[in-house]
C-alpha cells in the first residue's frame, strides 16, 4: 500500500522532481554533454544535491556517463517512453525504410515553443551523413523542419514562435528577420516543401514536408538532411517526393 505523503513531504518531493527535470532540460537546451560541476553552476544547485540527483537519473537510465571522459549525456529513458506515443510508433518504419533507400538521415519533429524537437531519427548508410537523436532541439528560423512547422501556423503564431529579432545568424545564409522569413513560409504553404540551404550549418541541406496529424498538440513535419554536395536539383526533388509518400503512409496507417 502506498504511503500517504504529508504536505511537507509532498512539497519536498515536488521540489526534487522539479530539480531533476531542470537537469534533464539542460542537456536538451544547453549542451549534449555536461559535468556535475557544470550542472551545479548553471542551475545554482549545491554539488551534493546535483550528485544525488545525477546518481538517481543515471540509475534509471535518464542520464548516461561516458566511460572515458566521465561527462554526462542523456540516456535512453525518454526513448523508452516513445513507443507509447502513437505518432513516433507509426512513423518509425516508414522513416527507417526511406533512410535505407536513400542512405540519408530522416527525421520526424514537432514544434516545442521556439524549438524544433526531434521525435524520431533514422540514420542512413552513407558514410558522410548527419547523425541526429531523439530529443534534439534546433532553431526554427534556420532549419527546413523549422520552416515547415512554422508554415503550418498562422502568421501571428509563426512570428511569435520564431522568437525575438534579429534571429541568430548561424551562417552567412541564415535568415535573421521576419520580413525575410515570412515569404519563405508562404512558399512552403504553396508548394508543400521547405528547404534549408546551408542556413543552419555550412555544407548541410535539409528538405522538409508537413505531416497532417490531427491527434497532436502542434504541427509535425518530416525531413531528410544531407550534405550540400549531394543536394542537386534532381536529388532534392526526388527526396521531397519520397518524404511526401512517407507522410501519406504514416497518416494512412493512423
N, C-alpha and C positions, 0 to 999 in steps of 0.2 A: 504494500500500500504506500502511495507517495506521501511523503511528509509535507504537511502544510507549512509554508514559509510565513514567518512573521513579517509585518510591514518593513522592519529594518533589514531583515534578511533579504526580502524581495527587492528592496531598493538597492542593496549591495550587489545582488545577482544581476540586476539590470545594468548597473554601472559597469560590472565586469564584462558583460556581453557587449556593451557599447564600446569599451576599450578594445576588445578583441576584434570587433568589426572595423574599428578605426585602423588597426594594424593591417588587416587584410586589404582595406581600401588603399593604403599607402602603396602597395605593390601594383595595384591597377592604375594608379594615377601618377605616382612619382617615379618609381624605378622598378625594374623586374627583379632586382636583387638588392638586399639590404642587410646590414649587420644589426645586431641588437642595439649597439650604441647609436647607430643612425636612426633606428626606430625611436629610441628614447629621446633623442634630440629633436626629431621632427614633431613628435606628439607631446613633448614636455612631460613625459612619464618617468618615474624613477626606474633605474636599470633593474632592480629586483622585481618590480612589477612586470616589466617587459619580459624578463626571464621566465617568470611563472606563466604568463600568457603564451609566450612562444613555445614553451615546453608542451602545454596542452594542445595548442594548434598543430604542432608537429606530430604529436602522438595520434591525433585524429586525422591526419593527412591533409589538413588545410594548408600547411606550410611544409616545405622540404628543405633540407640543408645540404649544400654542396659538400661532397666529401673532401675535396681538396682545399677550397677557399674558405669553407665554413660559413659562407654567406647564405642567407635565406632567400627562398623564392616561393611562389605559390605552388601548392601541391595539387593533388587530384581530387580534393574534397568537393570542389564546385563541379568538376566534371562528372563525378558520380551522381550528382543530382540531375544532370541534364536529361538522361533518358526518361525521367518522369515528366519532362516538359514536352508537350506534343509536337511542336514545330521542329525543334532540333532533331527529334527522333525520326520524323518523317523525311526531313531534308538530308539526313546523313548519307543514305545510299545513293540518291541522285547526284549529290556533290562528289562522293567518292568515285562514282563512275565517270563523271566529267573530268576529274583530276587524272584518272588513269588514261582516258582517251587523249587528253590534251597535253599531259605532262606538266601542267601548270597548277599553281595553288588556287583552290576555290574556297570561298568563304561565304558564310551566312551571318548577317549582322542586323542589329536594330539600333534605334536611337535612344540613348540614355542621357537626358539633359542636353549638354552640348557635345557629347562624345558619340562616336561610333563604337558600339560594343559588340565584339565578336561572340557569336553563339556556337558556331561550328566552323572548323577549319580542316580542310583535307589537302595535304601536300601532294604535288605531282612528282613524277620521277625524274624530271630534268635536273641536271646537276646544279645549274645556276637558276635558282628559284627562290621566292620569298618564303620564309618559314614563319607562319603565324601561330597563334594559340588561342584557345578559348579564354575569354576574359580580357583579351587585348582591347585597349581603348586608343582610338585615333581621332584627330580633329576632323570636324565635319567639313570645314571650308576647303581643305586641301586634298581630299580623297574622293575617288569615284563613288565609293559607298556613301560617303557623307552627302555628296550632291544628290545622289539618288534618293536618300532618305529625306533630305530637306525638300526635294521636289514633290514629295507626297503630302506636304503640309501646305497650308495657305501662306501667302507672303508674310503676314504678320507673325505667325508662329515660326516660320522658317528663319526670319531675321532674328527673332529672339533666341532661337536655338543656336544660330551661328555665333552669337556672343558679341562682345564689345569690339568695335572697330578702333584702329586697324587690326585685322586678323594677323596672327603671327606669320611672318614671311619665312617659310622653311626652305625655299629655294628661290631662284630668280623668277620662276614661273608661278609662284603661289599667288592666288587671288587674295587681296588683302582688304577689299571693301565690298559692301553690299551692292553698290552701284554696278560693280563688275560681276558679282556672283549671281545676282538676280537673273540677268539674261541667260546665263547657263542653265539655271533651274527651269526657265521657260522652255529652253531647248530640250531638256530631259523630259519634260512633260509632253512635248510634242512627239519626240522620237522614241521615248521609252528606253533610252540608253544613256548612261553617264560615263564620262571619261576623266581620268586624272593623268595628264601627260607630264611627268616629272615635276608635279606641283608639291608632292609630299617629300619625295626623295629623288635626287638626280639618278637617272638610269632606270627608274621604275614607272611602269604604266599600269593603270587599273581600268577595267571595264566593269560596269555595274548595271544591273537591271532591277526594277522593283518586283516584289513578290506580293501578290494580293493575299492578305491573310487577315480575315475578319475577326479571328479569335484573340488577337493580341492587343496589347495596350498602346501600340505605336507602330510606325512604319517599319517595314522589313525589306531587305534587299540582298541580292547575291552578287558576288563579283569574282573575277579572275584577275590575279596580279601576276605580272610577268615583266622581264627585262625589256626596256625600250628597244633593244636590238632585235627582238622577236615580234615587236608590235607594229608590223606593217599594216597597210590598209586592208588587204585581203584577210590577213590573220585575225585582226581585231573584229572585222565584220563577221567572220565565221564563229569566233568565240562569243560574240554578242548573241548570235542565233542559238548557239549551244546553251548559253545561260537562260535565254527565254524558254527554250524547250525544257530545261531542268525546272524552271519555275512552274511551268504548266504541269509537269509530272508531280511536283510537290503538292500543288493545290488540288490536282486531280485525285491524289491519294487521301486527301483530308476527309 
